[in-house]
Amino acid sequence: MRRSGPLSGNVQVPGAKNSVLKLMAATLLAEGEFVLTNVPAIADVDTMSDLLIALGVKTKWLGPHELSLTNSGNISTEAPFENVDKIRASINVLGPLLTHYGQALINWPGGDDFGGRPIDLHISGLEKMGATIEQNLLNINAYADELRGAEIELSFASVGATENILTAAIYAKGTTVIDNAAREPEIGDLCNMLVAMGAQIEGIGTSRLVIHGSKKGSLHGVRHAVINDRVQAATYIAAVAIAGGDVQVRGARPEHMEMVINKYTQMGVSIYPQR
């Protein structure tokens, strides 16, 4: 790599991959049409779309970054291996399928490999809510006639476990409390869409989420804008820090990037918000 000289101009931050895939999985929680806007044009979105289609959801692009997903209620609870094997976020269908349809059969998720990322916290949390979960070398089979609210303290703030327990709690009987919940902005985005769908969630943005179970089938489709990708925004900032220059990073959310901004500011990079 060679330094190319000062950078200049404007760059638009796309929708967050780590949010949109979880929002797509959450459409399994309710019948109706969901319209997601600010959807990034990436292969993982197509892969998740293929998985949802295999489960019975109809998807349609309404525009370059606008995706319609319709859940008619005719949903399979068995996620095909060829779809699950391609993407790590496929594990996010586990909670919605289990709480809404009473069962989920899913192969161990594939996708990127950044070292061991076990799902033991997902499983132990769901078991505390009354799920029976059988595991073998090929798949995970989870089932429950009815999930029950529970107090769950995560041993570390796992994003994936927070998401699966959160979505499973939507139709659980009673109240579920997740302590040491992940606080990433993408968790907040998922919570905000669930609330718009009719869910009852307290503590959004904190490490303690309280979910009051709703009557099964009471949630509905919504229109929701995906938050912008803080990781990609940080990458653009890094490029300017290395090469120098003056670049406007449009769509970056400073409130989602406080640590990144603070560190680059300490390094001498001038970063200031514009409206």
C-alpha positions in Angstrom: 0.0 0.0 0.0 1.2 3.5 -0.9 0.0 6.8 0.3 -1.8 8.5 -2.7 -2.0 12.0 -1.4 -4.8 14.1 0.2 -8.4 12.9 -0.3 -11.3 15.3 -1.0 -15.0 15.3 -1.7 -18.1 13.6 -0.3 -18.9 10.0 0.5 -22.2 8.5 1.5 -22.4 6.0 4.3 -24.7 3.1 3.4 -27.1 1.2 5.6 -25.6 -1.0 8.3 -25.0 -4.7 7.3 -25.0 -5.7 10.9 -28.4 -4.2 11.4 -30.3 -5.0 8.2 -29.8 -8.7 8.4 -31.3 -8.9 11.9 -34.2 -6.7 10.8 -34.9 -9.0 7.9 -34.9 -12.0 10.3 -37.4 -10.2 12.6 -40.0 -10.2 9.8 -40.7 -13.8 10.9 -42.3 -12.4 14.0 -45.4 -11.0 12.4 -47.6 -11.4 9.4 -47.9 -8.5 6.9 -45.6 -6.5 4.7 -42.4 -4.9 5.9 -40.6 -2.2 3.9 -37.0 -1.6 4.8 -35.3 1.5 3.4 -31.6 2.5 3.3 -30.8 -1.2 2.6 -27.2 -1.7 1.5 -26.6 -3.3 -1.9 -24.4 -6.2 -0.6 -24.3 -9.9 -1.2 -25.3 -10.7 2.4 -28.7 -9.0 2.0 -29.3 -11.3 -1.1 -28.2 -14.3 0.9 -30.5 -13.5 3.8 -33.3 -12.8 1.4 -32.8 -16.3 -0.2 -33.0 -17.8 3.3 -36.2 -16.0 4.1 -37.7 -17.0 0.7 -36.9 -20.6 1.5 -38.8 -20.2 4.8 -41.8 -18.7 3.1 -41.3 -14.9 3.1 -41.8 -13.1 -0.2 -39.2 -10.5 -1.0 -39.2 -7.8 -3.6 -36.9 -4.8 -4.4 -38.9 -1.6 -4.7 -35.9 0.5 -5.5 -32.1 0.4 -5.3 -32.1 0.5 -1.5 -35.8 -0.3 -0.6 -36.8 -3.9 0.1 -40.3 -5.3 0.7 -40.7 -8.5 2.7 -44.1 -10.1 3.1 -44.9 -12.8 5.7 -48.2 -14.4 4.8 -48.0 -16.8 7.8 -47.2 -19.9 5.6 -43.7 -20.3 7.2 -41.5 -23.4 7.3 -39.6 -23.8 10.5 -36.7 -25.7 8.9 -33.9 -23.5 7.5 -32.2 -25.2 4.5 -28.5 -26.0 4.9 -27.5 -24.5 1.6 -28.9 -21.1 2.9 -27.7 -21.2 6.5 -24.2 -22.3 5.5 -23.5 -19.1 3.6 -24.1 -16.5 6.3 -23.4 -16.2 10.0 -26.5 -14.0 10.6 -28.8 -17.0 9.7 -28.7 -17.9 13.4 -31.0 -14.8 13.9 -34.0 -16.7 12.6 -33.8 -19.0 15.6 -35.5 -16.7 18.1 -38.3 -15.5 15.8 -39.2 -19.0 14.5 -39.2 -20.5 18.0 -41.4 -17.9 19.7 -43.8 -17.4 16.8 -44.1 -20.9 15.4 -43.0 -23.1 18.3 -40.1 -24.8 16.6 -36.8 -24.1 14.7 -34.6 -26.5 12.9 -31.4 -24.8 11.8 -28.0 -26.0 10.7 -25.0 -24.6 12.4 -24.5 -21.2 10.8 -21.7 -20.6 8.3 -20.4 -17.3 6.8 -17.3 -15.5 7.8 -14.8 -17.0 10.1 -13.3 -14.6 12.6 -12.3 -17.3 15.1 -14.6 -19.2 17.4 -18.0 -17.6 18.0 -20.0 -20.1 19.9 -23.8 -19.8 20.4 -23.9 -21.3 23.9 -25.3 -18.0 25.4 -28.1 -18.1 22.8 -29.0 -21.6 23.7 -28.8 -21.2 27.5 -30.9 -18.1 27.4 -33.6 -19.8 25.3 -33.5 -22.8 27.6 -34.1 -20.6 30.6 -37.3 -19.4 28.8 -38.5 -23.0 28.6 -37.2 -24.1 25.2 -36.0 -27.6 24.6 -32.9 -27.6 22.4 -31.3 -30.6 20.9 -27.9 -30.3 19.3 -25.8 -32.6 17.1 -22.9 -32.1 14.7 -25.2 -31.0 11.9 -28.0 -28.9 13.4 -29.9 -27.3 16.2 -33.5 -28.4 16.9 -35.4 -26.1 19.2 -39.0 -26.3 20.2 -41.4 -25.0 22.9 -45.2 -25.1 23.2 -44.9 -21.7 25.0 -41.9 -19.7 26.1 -41.9 -18.1 29.5 -40.4 -14.8 30.6 -37.1 -15.2 32.5 -34.3 -13.2 34.1 -31.2 -13.8 32.0 -27.8 -12.4 32.8 -25.3 -12.8 30.0 -21.7 -13.7 31.1 -20.6 -11.2 28.4 -22.5 -8.7 26.3 -23.0 -10.9 23.3 -24.7 -9.1 20.4 -26.1 -12.3 18.8 -27.3 -13.8 22.1 -29.0 -10.4 23.0 -30.8 -10.4 19.6 -32.0 -14.0 19.8 -33.2 -13.8 23.4 -34.8 -10.4 22.6 -36.8 -11.7 19.7 -37.7 -14.9 21.5 -39.1 -12.8 24.4 -41.5 -10.9 22.2 -44.2 -13.6 22.5 -43.0 -15.2 25.7 -45.5 -15.3 28.6 -44.7 -12.7 31.1 -41.6 -10.5 31.4 -38.1 -11.2 30.2 -35.1 -9.3 31.6 -31.7 -9.4 29.8 -28.9 -8.1 32.0 -25.5 -7.3 30.5 -27.3 -7.0 27.2 -25.2 -5.7 24.2 -25.7 -1.9 23.7 -24.5 -1.6 20.1 -26.5 0.8 18.0 -27.7 -2.1 15.8 -29.4 -3.6 18.9 -31.2 -0.3 19.4 -32.2 -0.3 15.7 -33.8 -3.8 16.1 -35.5 -2.7 19.3 -37.0 0.4 17.6 -38.4 -1.7 14.8 -39.9 -4.2 17.2 -41.5 -1.4 19.2 -43.0 0.0 15.9 -44.3 -3.5 15.2 -46.1 -3.4 18.6 -43.6 -5.0 21.0 -43.2 -3.7 24.5 -39.5 -3.1 25.3 -37.9 -0.9 28.0 -34.3 0.1 28.5 -33.4 0.5 24.8 -29.8 1.6 24.5 -28.8 0.3 28.0 -27.4 -2.9 29.3 -30.7 -4.0 30.8 -33.5 -4.8 28.5 -37.0 -5.5 29.8 -39.4 -7.2 27.4 -43.1 -7.6 28.2 -44.5 -10.5 26.2 -47.2 -9.7 23.7 -50.1 -11.9 22.5 -48.9 -14.2 19.8 -49.7 -12.8 16.4 -50.4 -9.3 17.7 -47.4 -7.7 16.0 -47.7 -6.2 12.5 -45.6 -5.1 9.5 -43.9 -1.7 9.4 -41.8 0.6 7.3 -38.4 1.1 8.8 -35.2 2.9 7.8 -32.0 1.0 8.5 -29.4 3.0 10.5 -26.2 3.9 8.7 -23.1 1.8 8.9 -20.8 3.1 11.6 -18.1 0.6 10.7 -17.9 1.8 7.1 -18.0 5.4 8.3 -15.0 4.7 10.6 -13.2 3.1 7.6 -13.6 6.4 5.6 -12.3 8.4 8.6 -9.3 6.1 8.8 -8.6 6.6 5.1 -8.6 10.4 5.6 -6.4 10.1 8.7 -3.8 8.1 6.7 -3.9 10.0 3.4 -4.8 13.4 4.7 -7.3 15.7 3.1 -10.8 17.1 3.7 -13.8 14.7 3.2 -17.4 15.0 4.1 -18.7 11.6 5.4 -22.4 11.9 4.8 -24.8 9.8 6.9 -22.3 9.2 9.7 -24.0 9.2 13.1 -21.6 10.8 15.7 -23.6 9.4 18.6 -22.9 5.9 17.3 -19.1 6.6 16.9 -18.1 8.4 20.1 -15.1 6.3 20.9 -13.8 6.3 17.3 -14.2 10.0 17.0 -12.5 10.6 20.4 -9.5 8.4 19.5 -9.0 10.1 16.1 -9.4 13.5 17.6 -6.6 12.6 20.1 -4.5 11.6 17.1 -4.9 15.1 15.6 -7.7 14.4 13.1 -10.3 17.2 13.0 -13.8 15.8 13.0 -16.8 17.9 13.4 -20.5 17.3 12.6 -22.4 19.2 9.9 -26.1 19.5 9.6 
